[in-house]
Amino acid sequence: MHRGIPGSYAGSPMPDRPQVSVVMGVYNGPETLGETIASVLRQTWEDFEFLIVDDGSTDPRVAQHLARHAQADARVKILSQRNKGLTQALMAGCEQACGRYIARIDVGDSMEPDRLRAQLRVLDSYPQCHLVSCAVGFNGPQWEPMWVNPGRPCSDRPLTVVSDEPGSGLLADIPHHGSVMFRQSAYRAAGGYRPQFYYGQDWDLWYRLAERGQFFLLPQVLYQARFFPDAISMTSSERQSRIAALSLTAHRLRKAGHSDKPVLEQAAAIRPRKGERIAPPRKAHAKGYYFVGEALRRNGDPRCRLYLKEAIKAAPLSARSWYRLAQSAGLK
């Protein structure tokens, strides 16, 4: 069971509610769930609640894992809903969040032990800062290192991330949805996640938060993300790109004093086809395996061959997969 929670930095008494609410949506994936949960529970900053929203998982092992963790640690709270997608799972979790700050994490990823403490210090120090992110390490399915997406170079001040130039968008690239922590008050004032954005719900929220306050990007790698060949970022990248463009258009409309309702109607029409979440098309699998394999090949990692061969199995006529596999022959 969880031990007593220490107070703030100076050792003040524990507040009536946690400082941080960690929110995560879950749809199946029991193989990686335990590892992600463990990375949250080992945080050096212990004053948090962990809200996990089961988005209608069909694998019974998910419910078993969640129940076991909730029984072992009082900070873990489980919410369940029928399958509605990540956006509405996050909406449900954030609606129930009690913390002053909301931190995100995605299933399959992990956070470094000091992640919550480091990001909380930033938000405590800068009242006008609404969101803090960090450098992110990106990895393959078995934690094969791929690359690091750096935060902003060392600085002690937050960024104003929305440009005043006509037609411009965010001036900072937020590395990964799961790496952020934001103020609950700013989240609610901005309108929170919006259900129309089934794909790329993060960018729509980032624009609206940035219109009201500042961001801070920590240069330390405090978050480790993983790419899986069948992940939504792989199988639906084209739709996510369309949503990102619509998010920018909505921002420009608001900036010009207009309603963004027409954009919401367009975004709401971008949805998965029936059964797509259960069985991504063969072509999408090939694209995901190729992406991981090529990233590893560029790093000189011979494990790239495993993924390139899977890409070929999924799409035997893919010339680029055969070519990259041949290029990898000399790697040791």
Secondary structure, 3 states (H helix, E strand, C coil): CCCCCCCCCCCCCCCCCCCEEEEEEECCCHHHHHHHHHHHHCCCCCCEEEEEEEECCCCHHHHHHHHHHHHHCCCEEEEEECCCCHHHHHHHHHHHCCCCEEEECCCCCEECCCHHHHHHHHHHHCCCEEEEEEEEEEECCCCCEEEEECCCCCCCCCECCECCCCCCCECCCCCCHHHCEEEHHHHHHHCCCCCCCCCCHHHHHHHHHHCCCEEEEEEEEEEEEECCCCCHHHHCHHHHHHHHHHHHHHHHHHHCCCCCHHHHHHHHCCCCCCCCCCCCCHHHHHHHHHHHHHHHHHCCCCCHHHHHHHHHHHCCCCHHHHHHHHHHHHCC
